[in-house]
Amino acid sequence: MVRTVVTRILLLLAVMLMTLTVTPASAASSYVGRQGIGLNGIDFRASSTVQRAQAARIAGTGAAWVRIEIDWWWVQDGGPSSYNWAGPDGAVAAARARGLKILLLIQKTPPWARTTADGSTPPTDPAAYARFAATTVARYAPQGIRAFEVWNEPNLWMFWADPVTGKPNVQGYVDLLRAAYPAMKAATPYAITVVAAGLSPWGTTGQSPEGHAIAPLTYLDQMYDLGAGGSFDALGWHPYTAPALPNDVADWNAWSQMSIDFRNPDGSIYQKSARTIMTENGDAGKLIVMTEAGAATAGDPSLTEQAQATAYRQAVDLRLSYTWAGPIFFYETTDRAPLTTVNPDKENYFGVYRNDGSAKPAVAVLQSVR
């Protein structure tokens, strides 16, 4: 047993050394340098004045992209024939005024389209989501938006709670994706990219004991088994790494999981990477879009501000070395609350700017990208 463990550790170290010394390839040509850098951080709920300030701050980092949420519940809270586009329109206008390219995330279910009180419950009829997604594409594609993400982190119960089990359901998400994809494509004469939902990190493979989380690699494998391959143009992925860094090769590290196959001492693969799963299913030509990435600077797990900057530097450099990488969208622009030393909630401290507007060291990293 001890010998097996030691052998496995030595193999992992060898993989790490190969990963860190390989000569970088050219990244996908459309996303070189800052053209592949984005942020999350224009709030559709905010006033137009705040939205313009948020867009200016994002543009000031040098980022070329922004990911903006289109909240289906917000837009159609009044019923299937009611539309309130004011907030999303303001966010889009603010981004466009700063010359930012836009990825629109379409998620959350209005009460009339679900059977529970929870907005993370998927719609009873996937066709209802497909109609709204198509309407969103028809509204924003003529404004120059060409990238649309179908839902967010459906491998977690907090974002996809099946109305019967309250847990993630791969079949349910695949049904949604297969309904939405042709409807979105038919809604515009422009060539658009439909991005499958960014998958959240969780362990290595399998699912949590209570079933509230499914590992992203397991989820992706099941998506293909259920016929999702023809219903997305790029794969979303959320390679959060804290308390580790992107360069720290480990089978549980969501960054490593994108492209590194982990092997047993006999050379057989015990954990296939997302890239290997995609290739085996005929999707080697599709990009992985990192629709969220980053690290909190307080809470658990988190990094120091300087370590956050180091993580961003590694992420930027590694992404450039991949031929299969689309844009990376760091999460997020500004901390949601002033720093507290009393039980800080990490969700408040993912920003590259502090709550008072002062820059963390990660801003300089982003500004250095050319």
N, C-alpha and C positions, 0 to 999 in steps of 0.2 A: 504493500500500500504506500509506504514512504517513498519507495523507488518510483512508483507511478506518478506521485505528486511532484517529485523533483523533476522527472522527465518532462512533465507537462509545463512546469514553470520555465524550464530551459527552452522548450519549444516556443512558448509565448514571448520570451525575451528575443529569440531569433526573429520572430515575426515583427517585433517592435523595431529591431535594428534594420531589417529590410525596408520597413515602412518609412523610416526616417531618412534613409540614405538613397532611396530610389530617385532617379532623375525626373523632375517634374515634366509632365506632358503639357501641351497647350490646352487650356480650358475651352469650353464651347465658345466659339468666336463671338457670339452676340453678348457674352457676359464677362468679358475680360475686364480686370481691374474694377473700378468703381461702378461700371455698368452691371456688375453682378452683386452689388451691395444694396441692401434695403433695410428698412426699419418698420416695426409696428408702432403706431402712435398718433394717428389722427382719429379723434373720438367723434363718432357720428352723433352722439348725444350732446356735444358741446355747442356753444354759440359759434356763429361764423367768425367772430373776432378771435376766439380761442383756437378754432380750427386753423385759421390763417397763421397764428403764432406757432402752432404745432408743426405746420408744414414748413414754415421758415426755419425752425430749429432742425428738422430732419434734413432739409436741403443744406443747412450750414455744416452738417457732418460730412458732406460730399457724397452722401448716398444718392443713388439714381432711382431707387424704387421705394414704394411704400405699400404696405398691406392694409387694406381698409375693410372693416366688417360691414356687410349688408345684413342687418338683423331682420329676418323675415317676420318675426313676431312684432317688431317695432313698426315695420312698414305696413303690415296688414293686420294690425291689432283690431281694427274695426270690422273685419269680415273679409270674405273672399273677393268682394268687389271694391274694397276700400284700400286706398294707397296714400301713405304719408312719406314722401320722398325727401322732405326738407332737410333732415339731418344728413343722410347719405349724400344728397346733392351738394350740400355745403362742404363736406369732407372732400369729395371728388374735385369740386371747383378749387378748393384751397391747394390741393396737390397739383392740379394742372397748372395753376398760376405760378408755381415754383418749378415747373418743368419736370416733375416727378412722374415716372412710370408707375402704373397702378396694378396691383393684384387685388381683386375683390373676393372676399371670403363670404359665402352665402350660407347662413346657418340659423338655427333656432326655429321652433315651431310655434305659430300663433295658437291660441286656445281653441279656435274653431276647427283646427286641423289635427288635433290630438285628443287623447282620451284621458289624460291625467292633468294635474295642475302644474307639472314640471315642464318648463320650456325645453329641456334637454331630451324630452321624449320625442322620438321621430314621428313624422306624420302618419296617420292611419293609412293614407293612400299616397304612395310615392309619386303618383301623377300630380298631386297638388303641389309638391315641392318642384317637380319638373316644370310646371306651368309658371311658378314664380321665378325660378331660375332663368327660364326662357325670357320672361318679361324683363328681368334685370339685364340680361345680355342685350336685348333689343334696345334698352334705354341707354346703356353705357358704351357699347361697342362703337356706335357712331361718334362718340366723344374721344375715341382713340384708345380705349381700354381693350386689351386683347387677352387678358389672363384672368381666369375665374376658378376659384377653389370650391369644391363641393364638400361642405361641412368641415368640422374641426375635431380632431382627436376622438374619432368614434370608437377607439379601442378602450376608452375609459367610460365608466358609468356616468360620471358627472357631465359628459357631453353627449352620450348616447345611452339613455336608459330605456330599455325595451319596456313597453307598457305592461307586459305580463310578468317578466322576471325582474325588471329594474336594473338589468345588466347589459353590457355590450352584446350585440348580436351581429355577427359578420354578414349573415344572409340578409338581414334587414338593410344594412348599409349597401351591399351590392345591389339589392333591388332598387334602392334610391338612386345609386350611381347609374345604373343601366336605364332607368327612366329619364334621368336628367340629361345625360350626354347627348342623345339624338335631338332632344328638344332644344337644348342650348345651341347646338350646331345649326339647327334649322332656323333659329331666331335671327340670324344675321348673315349677310353676304360676306362679311369679313372673316379672315382666318383667325380663329381664336384658339387658345390653349386651355383645355379643361384639366385642372390639377386635382388628382384624387386627394382626399383629406390628409393633412399632415398628421402622422401617427406619433403618439406620445411615447417616450421611453417607459419601459417597465421590465426590469429584469432581463433575462436571457431569452428563454422560450417558454411556451405554455401560458398559464394564466394564474392570477392570484388565487389563494385558497378559497376565498368567498366568491370568486368569479367577477369581481368588479373591475378588473383590468386584464387585458389580453396583451401579451408581449407583441411589439410591433412586427417582428419577424414572423411569428406565428400568424398574426392577423393578415399580413401580406400574403403568406403562403395560402391561407384559406380563401382570400379574395380571388386569387387565381384559380383555385380549385372550383370556385363557384361561378366562374365565367366572367370576372370583371375586366379581364385584360383588354378587351376591345372597347371599353367605356371610359378611358382616360388617356390623356396625351402626355402627362408627366405625373410622377409620384411625389406626393408631399411627405416630408419627414421632419421631425423635430429632434435634432441631435443635441439636446441638453446633456451636459456632462458632469456638472457639479456633484460631488466635491472634487472630481478629477478635471483634467484639461483635455482638449481634443487630441493632443499628442499621446495621451496615456492609453496605450492599447490594452483593452480588456474586453472579454466577451459580453459583459453587461453594459459597456459604454456605448451609448446610442450613436456616437460618432464612428466608432470602430465598426459597428453593426452595418453601416452603409456599404462597406466594400471589403471587409476582411473576413475570410472564411477561417473559422477556428477548428483545429484538428486534434485528433487523439494521437497518442504516441506512435501508433501504427500508420499514421498518415491519413487516415479516414477523417472526413469532415463530421464534426459533431454539431456544428452550428453554421449554417449557410448565411452569407451576407444578403442584404437586400439586392445588391447588384447581381449576385449569382442566381437568386430566385427570379429576378426579372429576366435575366439572360436565358435561363432554362424554360421560360414561358414565352420566348420570342420577343421580349421587350428590351433587348440590349440597346436599342437606339433611342429609348426614352430617357429623358433627364430626371434626376432627383432634384426637386426644388425644396430647399430648407426653409419652409414657411415660418418657422420659429426656431431660434437658437439663442443662447446667451447664458447668463448666470446672475443670480441675485447677489447683492453685496451685503446682505444682512439676513438673518433667519437661518433656517435649517432645511436643506443644505445650502451653503452659500460660499462665496469666495471673498477675499479682500478686494478692495477697489483695484489695487495693482494687479492682483491675480486675474481679475475680470479682464483687464486690459491685455494681459498675457494670453488669456483664452481667446479673445477676439483676434489678436495677432496670429495665433496659430490657426484659427478658423479661416481667416482671410487667406493665409498662405496655402493651407491645405486645399481649400476650395479651388484655388487657381491651378493646382496641380492635377485636378481631376478632369478628364474629358467628358464625364457624364453629369457634371454638376450645372444646374441652373442657378438662379440667384439665391442668395442667403438673406433672410429677413431677421435681423436681430430683434429680440424682444427684451425691452421695449425702449422708447425714447426717454421718458422722464419718470422718476420715482413718483409713486402715488401719494406718499406721505413723508413728513419729516422723519429723520432717523430717530428711533427710540432704542434704548438698551434694555427695555423691559419687554421680554417676549416678542421680539419683532416678527412680523408676518412677512415671510420672504416674498410673497406676491406683491408687496409694496415697493420692492427695491431692485427690480430688474433693469431700471433705467440706466442710460449712459450719462444722463444728467440727474443731479440731485433734485429733490423737490423744490428747492429754492432757485433752481435754474442754473446753478454752477455746474461746470463740467467735471465729470470723473475722468480718469486717465484714458478710458476706452475711447473717448471722443477724439483724442489726438491720433489714436490708432486708425480710426476710420478716416480722418482727414488726410492721413499720410498715403492712402491708397490712390493710385493714379490709373 
